Structures are given as C-alpha cells and as structure tokens.
C-alpha cells in the first residue's frame, strides 16, 4: 500500500530470460506487487474488504509477465492463491540446500547433538562466530520437522489403504500401466 520494499524487490528482478515467481495465499498482494514491478496495472486487483481488511481472490490462472525494462529481459510469474505449500518427500533436497549446516554437524563432538546447548557443538560455535546465520539452523529444523510430519501422514494413509484392501498388497504395476 505504501510502496515500501518495492525498490529492494526491483533490484532483485530477474535478468536474461530468468523468472521470479510469486506464491502465496489468495488476496495477499501478489498481483499488486507484480503491477508495482512492471510499472502499470497489468494484473487485475481488487480493493481489500472493508470488514476485515483482507484481500480478495482475483487471479485465476498463472500468468507469465514480461518485465517492460528492455535492459533486464526478465519475467515474473503471477500465480493464483494457494492454501498451502509444503515439501513432498524431498529426498536429499534438504541436504543439498543446507550442505553448509550438515558439514558443520559432522564436526560436532556428539553424534546425537541437538545443536542447542550441547558442549562441542560445531553448529553453535559457527553461529557464535558469525559464520552461520541462526536463521539457517532454524529453517533447517523447520523443514526437517515438516518432512517428518509429511512422512507420518503418508504412513497413516498407506495404513488406511492397506486396511481397505484387507491387508493385501496392491497389485504390481507393469510397464504398460
């Protein structure tokens, strides 16, 4: 509403056929930000509701929006609102995204270090020395917890499906299915 932060986002707009995607809940202002970055009312927007000051669902399909500045050649993707974003069996994606933190964990004195207050914790030492931002450890812990929760939900779904089949294994899929 005030334009605060738009200049910082403008400095981070993509260049050279790269894209920046806006994801979030309905009515949070994704299209409004896209409009501010391209410098015109390209995307439809509605005013916030009077009663609760919440935005309204407007965008109904993802749209690729070119940045008009010919020096950048970048693109923005405006998306409809989503209810939730989460990991889905990320495999080793977390390990790759947080390789710096995992490397530090290998240097902890105890294999079962919780990286909280244990003596000899290499992660906490790196945070204390300013070599690792505390938010990196916090983000890693949140993602690990979310992945564990998703895996537990998957196990529960499989258990229900197994009961519905009477304990029988699902049929093997052939390469032609």
C-alpha positions as CSV (number, residue, x, y, z in Angstrom):
1,X,0.0,0.0,0.0
2,X,2.9,2.4,0.8
3,X,5.3,1.1,-1.8
4,X,7.8,0.3,0.9
5,X,10.2,-2.5,-0.2
6,X,9.4,-2.2,-3.9
7,X,12.7,-0.6,-4.7
8,X,14.5,-3.6,-3.0
9,X,12.4,-6.0,-5.0
10,X,13.2,-4.1,-8.2
11,X,16.9,-4.6,-7.6
12,X,16.3,-8.3,-7.4
13,X,14.1,-8.7,-10.5
14,X,15.3,-11.4,-12.8
15,X,17.5,-10.7,-15.8
16,X,18.3,-12.5,-19.1
17,X,15.2,-14.8,-19.6
18,X,15.1,-15.7,-15.9
19,X,11.9,-15.7,-13.9
20,X,10.7,-14.7,-10.5
21,X,7.5,-16.5,-9.2
22,X,5.1,-15.1,-6.6
23,X,3.4,-17.7,-4.5
24,X,1.1,-17.2,-1.5
25,X,-2.4,-17.3,-0.2
26,X,-5.2,-15.6,-2.0
27,X,-5.5,-11.9,-1.5
28,X,-2.1,-11.2,0.0
29,X,-1.0,-8.9,-2.8
30,X,1.0,-10.9,-5.3
31,X,-0.6,-9.2,-8.3
32,X,-0.3,-5.8,-6.7
33,X,3.5,-6.4,-6.3
34,X,3.7,-7.6,-9.9
35,X,2.0,-4.4,-11.0
36,X,4.4,-2.3,-9.0
37,X,7.4,-4.0,-10.5
38,X,6.2,-3.7,-14.1
39,X,5.1,-0.1,-13.5
40,X,1.5,-0.4,-14.7
41,X,-1.8,-2.0,-13.8
42,X,-1.1,-5.2,-15.9
43,X,-2.8,-7.6,-13.4
44,X,-6.3,-7.3,-12.2
45,X,-6.6,-6.5,-8.5
46,X,-9.5,-5.6,-6.1
47,X,-9.5,-3.4,-3.0
48,X,-9.3,-5.1,0.4
49,X,-12.6,-5.9,2.1
50,X,-13.8,-3.2,4.4
51,X,-14.9,-5.5,7.2
52,X,-11.7,-7.4,7.9
53,X,-9.2,-5.6,5.7
54,X,-8.3,-8.8,3.8
55,X,-7.5,-9.0,0.1
56,X,-9.8,-10.8,-2.3
57,X,-9.1,-13.7,-4.6
58,X,-8.6,-12.3,-8.1
59,X,-6.0,-14.2,-10.2
60,X,-7.5,-17.4,-11.6
61,X,-4.5,-18.7,-13.7
62,X,-0.8,-18.4,-13.6
63,X,0.5,-15.8,-16.0
64,X,3.9,-15.1,-17.3
65,X,4.5,-11.3,-17.2
66,X,7.5,-9.7,-19.1
67,X,9.4,-7.0,-17.3
68,X,9.0,-4.0,-19.6
69,X,12.5,-2.8,-18.9
70,X,14.4,-3.9,-22.0
71,X,17.7,-3.9,-20.1
72,X,16.7,-6.9,-17.9
73,X,14.8,-9.3,-20.2
74,X,13.4,-11.0,-17.1
75,X,9.9,-12.4,-16.4
76,X,7.5,-12.5,-13.5
77,X,5.0,-15.3,-12.8
78,X,1.9,-14.3,-11.0
79,X,0.0,-17.3,-9.6
80,X,-3.5,-17.8,-8.1
81,X,-3.6,-18.1,-4.4
82,X,-2.7,-21.4,-2.8
83,X,-3.8,-22.8,0.5
84,X,-0.5,-24.4,1.5
85,X,3.0,-25.0,0.2
86,X,5.0,-27.9,1.6
87,X,7.7,-30.4,0.9
88,X,6.7,-33.7,-0.5
89,X,9.2,-36.4,0.1
90,X,12.1,-34.2,-0.8
91,X,14.7,-36.9,-0.8
92,X,18.1,-35.4,-0.4
93,X,16.9,-31.9,-1.3
94,X,17.2,-30.7,2.2
95,X,20.8,-32.0,2.5
96,X,21.7,-30.2,-0.7
97,X,20.0,-26.9,0.3
98,X,21.7,-26.9,3.7
99,X,25.0,-28.5,2.9
100,X,26.8,-25.9,4.9
101,X,24.9,-26.7,8.1
102,X,25.3,-30.5,7.5
103,X,29.0,-30.1,7.1
104,X,29.2,-28.3,10.4
105,X,27.1,-31.0,12.1
106,X,29.8,-33.5,11.1
107,X,32.2,-31.6,13.4
108,X,30.0,-31.8,16.5
109,X,31.5,-33.7,19.4
110,X,28.4,-35.9,19.9
111,X,26.7,-37.8,17.0
112,X,23.3,-37.2,18.5
113,X,23.9,-33.5,19.0
114,X,20.7,-31.5,19.0
115,X,22.6,-28.3,18.2
116,X,21.0,-26.5,21.1
117,X,23.3,-26.4,24.2
118,X,25.4,-29.5,23.9
119,X,29.2,-29.0,24.6
120,X,31.3,-29.2,21.5
121,X,28.5,-28.3,19.1
122,X,30.2,-27.1,15.8
123,X,26.9,-25.5,14.6
124,X,26.5,-23.3,17.7
125,X,30.2,-22.4,17.5
126,X,29.7,-21.3,13.9
127,X,26.7,-19.3,14.9
128,X,28.6,-17.7,17.8
129,X,31.5,-16.8,15.5
130,X,29.1,-15.2,13.0
131,X,30.0,-17.8,10.3
132,X,26.4,-19.2,10.2
133,X,23.2,-17.2,10.5
134,X,20.9,-18.6,13.2
135,X,18.0,-18.4,10.8
136,X,19.7,-21.2,8.7
137,X,19.6,-23.6,11.5
138,X,16.0,-22.6,12.4
139,X,14.9,-23.1,8.7
140,X,16.6,-26.5,8.5
141,X,14.9,-27.6,11.7
142,X,11.5,-26.5,10.5
143,X,11.9,-28.3,7.2
144,X,13.1,-31.5,8.8
145,X,10.1,-31.4,11.2
146,X,7.7,-30.7,8.2
147,X,9.2,-33.6,6.2
148,X,8.8,-35.9,9.2
149,X,5.2,-34.9,9.6
150,X,4.5,-35.5,5.9
151,X,6.1,-38.9,6.1
152,X,4.0,-39.8,9.1
153,X,0.9,-38.6,7.2
154,X,1.9,-40.8,4.2
155,X,2.4,-43.9,6.5
156,X,-1.1,-43.3,8.0
157,X,-2.7,-43.1,4.5
158,X,-0.9,-46.3,3.5
159,X,-2.2,-48.0,6.6
160,X,-5.8,-47.0,5.9
161,X,-5.5,-48.1,2.3
162,X,-3.9,-51.4,3.4
163,X,-6.9,-52.0,5.8
164,X,-9.3,-51.2,3.0
165,X,-7.6,-53.9,0.8
166,X,-7.9,-56.4,3.7
167,X,-4.2,-56.4,4.3
168,X,-3.4,-57.4,0.7
169,X,-0.6,-55.8,-1.2
170,X,-1.6,-53.5,-4.1
171,X,-1.2,-55.1,-7.5
172,X,2.2,-54.6,-9.1
173,X,2.2,-52.1,-11.9
174,X,3.5,-53.2,-15.2
175,X,5.5,-51.0,-17.5
176,X,2.3,-50.7,-19.7
177,X,0.1,-49.2,-17.0
